[in-house]
Amino acid sequence: MRAMSLAAAVTTASLPAKENEGTNPMNFDEIKQRAGTFSAKFDVMETFAGVSPEDGIPMWVADMDFSAADCVLDVLREQAEHGYLGYPGRASLVSEAVAGWMKTAHGWDVKPEWISYTHGVVAGFGMALEAFSDPGDDIILFTPVYHAFFKKAAAKRRGVLESELVVKDGRYEMDLAALEGKLTGREKIAVLCSPHNPGGRLWDADEIRELAAFCDKHDLLLLSDEIHMDLVFPGAKHVPTAVAAPDSVPRLVTITAASKGFNLAGGETGFMIVPDEALRAKLAPVQLEYGGTPNRFGMLMTRAALTGGAEWSEAVRAYLADNFALWRDRIGALPGIKVMDMQSTYLSWVDFTDTGMSPEETDRRIRQDARIAQSPGADFGTGGENFHRFNLAMPRPRLIEAIERLEKAFGDLQ
Ligand SMILES: Cc1ncc(COP(=O)(O)O)c(C=O)c1O
């Protein structure tokens, strides 16, 4: 129960008044006990990182330490009160909500019949690999990138061609010329993570178009994972790949969800948006094989979030942007430590190269000295070795505690 004492010890009262004003109508500052609540982030952190939830701070797996929007909780309460938990029907009701949200939030005209549901986005990723490539084929990943892509490719016996992102003016860019020189002819799919995890990069429409043209030239399916689409900081904009590159829609599969933006990951519900009929026909048998009936609660939560969650979304994104600004100003001020600038997500990508320390040493200081469970950069592929990824989606008092611990753990840097 020492996690509770952390909550008690670090109160909002210790914050400068300004920090708490303006951006927090939903009280995201509130620290609630999550350890012992069937939470991967807290209850598996000891197994994952050797850091106990008793006194540790989880900054690894990507969910937020915030309660979901009231509209989402209401729909679950209604279900519990009604008491009948049978198979769900009328997915079209959810598809209308998805289409409505895609139009208003992201400017994409999606037809409900283009949408199908999966048990999470990674499951949809696996289905796309199966439908659009064969064992022994390669997929292209722009690394460092979300680690589950590598695991899924390995599980499906697809190879990975890594195209390392290059840092230009402090942000990641694709190097398509270098990639072109590495192609072997075995590649069938290029995967875009948009917004990018890690690093929170929002790809410009021009960059997406260049990638789409590259896919046209080399006859690649473009698989666009847009799960972080609803985590964009105020003033910034996510451009769906289909909007940036409409001419490439015949080779485009988009996989996304309401789960990241609205903190519903336990609902395990993703959706695939495939405007092209021929691609949908190729995907359908694979979807049938893995079970077409979506999760009742995930579907209802998705619909509730996308129809009633706009205000919550705006508030949480403003809060996350403030968390990032505080983190960047303090952690980025430590000598030799660079915090990559980001416009979206809550997954901060931090470069420890100039500390001169090995990844093992920085990992030891983070986990053993600071008692923080982060995600080691090497898990994200080539280019990530000297980085660590930190999840900032937590009440600000806890974030300040994490910052203070890291300042102490790296206090000898000059
Ligand atoms: C890019 C990306 N895709 C997919 C996922 C996970 O999706 P799901 O839990 O719906 O399988 C994550 C989780 O962090 C992610 O960052």
The ligand as an ORCA input file, in Angstrom:
! r2SCAN-3c Opt
* xyz 0 1
  C       1.351      2.439    -32.579
  C       0.548      1.520    -31.702
  N      -0.263      0.612    -32.262
  C      -1.009     -0.229    -31.508
  C      -0.935     -0.175    -30.130
  C      -1.740     -1.138    -29.288
  O      -2.990     -1.343    -29.796
  P      -3.997     -2.398    -29.153
  O      -3.797     -2.370    -27.673
  O      -5.329     -1.912    -29.574
  O      -3.653     -3.709    -29.744
  C      -0.106      0.757    -29.503
  C      -0.013      0.809    -28.039
  O       0.750      1.529    -27.466
  C       0.649      1.631    -30.320
  O       1.456      2.550    -29.783
*
